[in-house]
Every structure is written in C-alpha cells, then in structure tokens.
Amino acid sequence: MKTCVIIPTYNEAKTIGELIRQICSQELDVVVIDDGSADNTRQIAQDSGATVLRNQTNEGKGASLIRGFNYALNKGFDAVITMDGDGQHEASDLPYFMRLAKYSNSG
C-alpha cells in the first residue's frame, strides 16, 4: 500500500527535521505543507527528505490538509496519515497505524 504522511506546518523549524528523518527511516513518503512560515521550516523539511508544498500566506491547517490530500490523490497514494509538525505525534506510532490499515484492508 503506497502511503504518505502529510504534515501541515507553521513555524516548526525546531521540531520538523527530526520528525521527518524518523518517518523517512520507516520508508514512508513525507509531504510537508508549509503554511506561510516565517522561519526556515521549508528548508529544513526539504533538507530532511520531505516533499514540500508552500502556501505563500498562512491559510490555516484545514486548507493545508486539503492541499496535501489533493497532492496525495494526484500522485497515486493509496493511503494518507496526517501528523502535526510540533512533536505532538510520535513517528514510532506509525507502524501501528500501518498494521491496522493492512488488517482492515484484508477483510
């Protein structure tokens, strides 16, 4: 199942790099939507291995998620997991979600 992790961000330079590296180490694609950040979130996300879509102005989390979902649909992803970029969600939880998705699709 081709899965990507979508992370809407706004000024998350302090936490985004490590989160992306942890996700990429699990061989998942990461799509960051930088929602008009004033810091270097975009550059850190790119340097850490994410595909970055940038909103020129802050449009809000909902608009960023919609943009990410549209990207995932256009790129042929079968599934999406969303995470926050502030460290609130743990990349170590992703295998659990992946197992649940595989289990629910097998029945």
Beta strands, then each sheet from edge to edge (+ up, - down):
strand 1: 3-9
strand 2: 29-35
strand 3: 51-55
strand 4: 79-82
sheet 1: 3+ 2+ 1+ 4+
end
